Amino acid sequence: MNTKALIGILMFLLLITWSSKGFAKTAEATVTVNIRNSPSTSSKVLGVFPKGFKAQVLSSTGGWVKISFDGVVGYVKSDYIKLTKDSSTSNAVKSSTNTRQVVSQMPMATVLKDNARVRSNMSTSSKILKTLKKGSKVYVLARERNGWIKVKTLDGTVGYMAYYLLKMSTSHTTKISSRGGYDREAQVAYNGSLADRILGFAKNLLGIRYRYGGSSPSTGFDCSGFVQYVFRNFGISLERTAADMAATDGVRISYNELRPGDLVFFDTDGGRNYINHVGIYLGGGKYIHASSARGCVTISDLTSKYGTSFMMAKRVIR
């Protein structure tokens, strides 16, 4: 019996064991792998499961694992994932009174819609613990990588909410208008540690296909969808288009002030009169972006084709 077959059998047995104990199961991709609509390498590709990302495990069969990731339900080869127990049980509990957390230091989010549901687990079929009104505040405990945010309500209920129901508080989100010349907050505060984590996360998405209007790793990204997705996973809310990001988000800086994690903006049609492309600066004259020309998330030089149409830069990591 070859090694891959043995690993597949062991993972299947592990799934059965966990299932019998009632543990929720999570899959983490060890490489970027295709999500297919049936357990076969000849079946249709529904999307991708990027390296380092996590997804809910639904079932397992013959060396394949059925997952739910970013709204896509399909199958991935068990050879390319590792399984972990979800530390959250199916019943979210209210925080214990003897657990002293400095809630004033927790990031907060605002509910964007009425009847927003707080659920017991990261699934739309899980128990509804509470419904919240538009404008309600919640504490953000964790940002999961599959489109859910673990929250704590003001009355102490702990559960999960879909990310699109929430907007991060401005106390943890940089939203400073900067139209016109450079803002001479010269040495704009810069968080290098956070920048490193953001860039590491962004690089895990290398190779994800380009799709106009796309904002998800499972179905593809356009340039601003990619940038927005990356920063949203770190509690930084950005506008949806490159032009709006340039007009609204962060603090404008000069080319010479660029640091890793800054946003770089371009006018790729040659007119140098309208911003239509955005990427994330990596340092060393390189940036990462979703490129329509290359058809995927890639790394380019600022001296390349897009580099010659560089327009401006903004800092959103504070």
C-alpha positions in Angstrom: 0.0 0.0 0.0 1.5 3.4 -1.0 1.9 6.2 1.5 -0.8 8.5 0.0 -3.4 5.7 0.2 -2.4 5.0 3.8 -2.7 8.7 4.8 -6.1 8.8 3.2 -7.3 5.8 5.2 -5.9 7.2 8.4 -7.7 10.6 7.8 -10.9 8.8 7.1 -10.7 6.8 10.4 -9.8 10.0 12.2 -12.9 11.7 10.9 -15.1 8.8 12.0 -13.5 8.9 15.5 -14.1 12.7 15.9 -17.6 12.4 14.5 -18.4 9.8 17.2 -17.2 12.1 19.9 -19.2 15.0 18.6 -16.3 17.3 17.8 -16.6 19.9 15.1 -14.0 19.3 12.4 -11.9 21.8 10.6 -9.7 21.3 7.5 -6.6 23.4 6.8 -5.1 23.4 3.3 -1.4 22.5 3.3 -1.1 23.6 -0.3 -3.5 25.5 -2.5 -5.9 22.9 -3.9 -9.0 22.8 -6.2 -12.5 22.4 -4.7 -14.5 20.0 -7.0 -18.2 19.3 -7.3 -17.7 15.5 -6.8 -14.9 13.3 -5.4 -13.0 12.9 -8.6 -10.1 14.6 -10.3 -12.1 14.7 -13.5 -15.1 16.6 -12.0 -15.8 20.3 -12.4 -13.6 22.7 -10.4 -15.8 25.0 -8.3 -13.1 27.1 -6.8 -9.8 26.9 -4.8 -9.0 26.2 -1.2 -5.8 28.4 -0.5 -2.9 27.2 1.5 -3.2 28.1 5.2 -6.9 28.7 5.0 -9.4 26.7 7.1 -12.8 25.3 6.2 -15.6 23.4 7.9 -15.5 19.6 7.2 -18.9 18.1 6.2 -18.0 14.5 5.4 -15.3 12.2 4.1 -15.3 9.5 1.4 -12.6 7.5 -0.4 -9.6 9.9 0.1 -11.8 13.0 -0.4 -13.1 15.4 2.2 -16.3 17.5 1.6 -15.8 21.0 2.9 -17.7 24.3 3.1 -15.4 27.2 2.3 -16.3 30.8 1.6 -19.8 29.8 0.5 -18.6 27.0 -1.8 -19.4 23.4 -0.9 -17.3 20.7 -2.6 -14.6 18.1 -2.4 -10.8 18.3 -1.8 -8.2 15.5 -1.8 -7.4 14.5 1.8 -3.7 14.4 0.8 -3.6 18.2 0.7 -5.2 19.1 4.0 -4.7 18.6 7.7 -7.6 18.1 10.1 -8.0 19.7 13.5 -10.6 19.8 16.2 -12.6 23.0 16.4 -12.2 24.3 19.9 -15.7 25.8 19.8 -18.4 23.3 20.6 -21.8 23.2 19.0 -23.2 25.2 21.9 -21.7 28.6 22.3 -21.8 29.7 25.9 -22.0 33.0 27.7 -18.7 34.2 29.0 -17.9 33.1 32.5 -18.0 35.7 35.2 -14.6 34.6 36.5 -13.0 35.2 33.1 -11.7 38.8 33.3 -11.1 40.3 29.9 -10.2 43.9 29.3 -13.1 44.5 26.9 -12.1 48.1 26.4 -9.0 46.8 24.5 -11.0 44.4 22.2 -11.8 45.5 18.7 -15.4 46.3 18.1 -17.7 46.0 15.1 -21.1 47.6 14.2 -24.0 45.5 12.9 -25.0 46.6 9.4 -28.4 45.0 9.1 -31.5 44.4 11.2 -32.2 40.9 12.4 -28.5 40.0 12.1 -28.0 36.5 13.6 -25.5 35.4 16.1 -25.1 31.6 15.7 -23.7 28.8 17.8 -21.2 27.7 15.1 -19.8 28.7 11.7 -22.8 27.5 9.7 -26.0 29.0 8.5 -27.7 25.8 9.7 -26.4 26.2 13.3 -28.6 27.4 16.2 -29.5 31.1 16.4 -28.4 32.4 19.8 -29.5 36.0 19.3 -30.7 38.5 16.7 -29.3 42.0 16.7 -30.5 45.3 15.4 -28.7 47.5 12.9 -26.2 49.7 14.7 -25.7 47.3 17.6 -22.1 46.9 18.8 -20.2 43.6 19.3 -16.7 42.7 20.5 -14.6 40.9 17.9 -12.9 37.8 19.5 -11.5 36.2 16.4 -11.6 36.5 12.6 -12.0 33.1 11.2 -10.7 32.3 7.7 -14.0 31.0 6.2 -16.1 34.1 6.3 -17.2 34.1 9.9 -16.3 36.3 12.9 -16.4 35.1 16.5 -18.1 37.8 18.5 -19.2 38.7 22.0 -22.4 40.7 22.4 -22.7 43.5 25.0 -24.8 41.1 27.2 -22.0 38.5 27.1 -23.3 36.0 24.5 -20.5 34.4 22.5 -21.1 33.1 19.0 -20.4 33.6 15.3 -21.6 36.1 12.7 -21.1 36.3 9.0 -18.4 38.9 8.1 -20.7 40.8 5.7 -23.1 41.6 8.6 -20.4 43.6 10.4 -18.2 46.7 9.9 -15.1 47.1 12.1 -15.1 50.1 14.4 -13.2 53.2 13.3 -11.1 52.8 16.4 -9.5 49.8 14.7 -10.0 51.0 11.1 -8.1 53.7 9.3 -10.5 56.0 7.4 -8.8 59.3 6.8 -9.7 61.4 3.8 -6.7 62.6 1.9 -7.8 64.5 -1.2 -5.3 66.9 -2.7 -1.6 67.1 -1.8 0.3 64.9 0.6 -0.7 64.8 4.2 2.4 65.8 6.0 1.9 63.5 9.0 5.3 62.7 7.6 6.2 59.8 9.6 2.7 58.4 9.5 2.5 55.8 12.3 3.5 52.4 10.9 2.9 49.0 12.4 5.6 46.7 10.9 4.5 43.6 12.8 0.9 43.9 11.4 2.3 44.6 8.0 4.3 41.3 8.0 1.2 39.3 9.0 -0.9 41.0 6.3 1.8 40.3 3.6 2.1 36.7 4.7 -1.6 36.3 4.3 -1.6 38.0 0.9 1.2 35.8 -0.4 -0.9 32.7 0.5 -3.3 33.8 -2.2 -0.7 33.9 -5.0 -2.0 32.1 -8.1 -5.7 32.6 -7.3 -7.3 33.4 -10.6 -8.3 36.8 -11.7 -12.0 37.5 -12.1 -13.6 40.9 -12.8 -15.8 41.8 -9.9 -14.4 38.9 -7.8 -13.7 39.3 -4.1 -13.3 35.7 -2.9 -10.4 33.2 -3.0 -12.9 30.4 -3.9 -14.1 32.1 -7.1 -11.4 34.7 -7.9 -10.4 38.3 -7.3 -10.2 41.6 -9.2 -7.5 44.0 -8.0 -9.6 45.9 -5.4 -11.5 42.8 -4.4 -8.1 41.2 -3.5 -6.9 44.1 -1.5 -10.2 44.6 0.3 -10.3 40.8 1.2 -6.8 40.8 2.5 -7.2 43.8 4.8 -10.7 42.8 5.9 -9.2 39.7 7.5 -7.2 42.0 9.8 -10.1 44.2 10.8 -9.2 47.0 8.3 -12.2 48.1 6.2 -11.5 49.5 2.8 -13.7 50.8 -0.1 -14.6 48.4 -2.9 -13.0 50.1 -5.9 -9.4 51.3 -6.5 -10.6 54.8 -7.2 -12.6 54.9 -3.9 -9.8 53.5 -1.9 -7.5 56.2 -3.3 -10.0 58.9 -2.5 -11.1 57.8 0.9 -8.9 55.2 2.7 -5.8 55.8 4.7 -3.2 58.6 4.6 -1.5 59.7 1.4 2.3 59.2 1.3 5.0 59.9 -1.3 6.8 57.3 -3.4 9.9 57.6 -1.3 7.9 56.9 1.9 6.7 53.5 0.7 6.9 50.7 3.2 5.6 47.1 3.1 1.9 46.9 3.4 1.2 50.3 1.8 -1.3 50.5 -1.0 -0.1 51.5 -4.5 -2.4 52.9 -7.1 -2.2 53.1 -10.9 -3.8 54.4 -14.1 -3.2 51.5 -16.5 -4.8 52.9 -19.6 -2.0 55.4 -20.0 -4.0 58.6 -19.5 -2.7 59.2 -16.0 -6.0 60.8 -15.1 -8.0 58.1 -13.4 -7.0 55.4 -10.9 -8.2 52.0 -12.0 -5.7 49.5 -10.4 -4.4 48.9 -6.8 -1.9 46.5 -5.2 -0.1 46.0 -1.9 3.6 47.1 -1.7 5.9 44.3 -0.6 9.2 46.3 -0.3 12.2 46.1 -2.6 10.3 47.8 -5.4 7.7 44.9 -5.7 4.0 44.7 -5.0 1.4 42.0 -5.0 -1.9 42.4 -6.9 -4.6 40.6 -8.9 -3.6 41.1 -12.5 -6.0 40.8 -15.4 -3.0 40.5 -17.8 -1.5 37.5 -16.0 -4.9 36.1 -15.0 -4.1 35.6 -11.3 -2.7 37.1 -8.1 0.9 37.7 -8.8 4.0 39.8 -7.8 5.2 42.6 -10.1 7.9 45.3 -10.2 7.0 48.9 -9.8 9.2 49.4 -12.9 7.0 47.0 -14.9 4.1 48.0 -17.2 1.8 48.9 -14.3 4.8 50.6 -12.6 5.1 53.2 -15.3 1.5 54.3 -14.6 2.0 54.6 -10.9 -0.2 57.4 -9.6 0.0 57.5 -5.8 0.3 55.6 -2.5 -1.7 55.4 0.7 -0.9 54.0 4.2 -3.8 52.2 5.9 -1.7 50.2 8.5 -1.5 52.3 11.6 
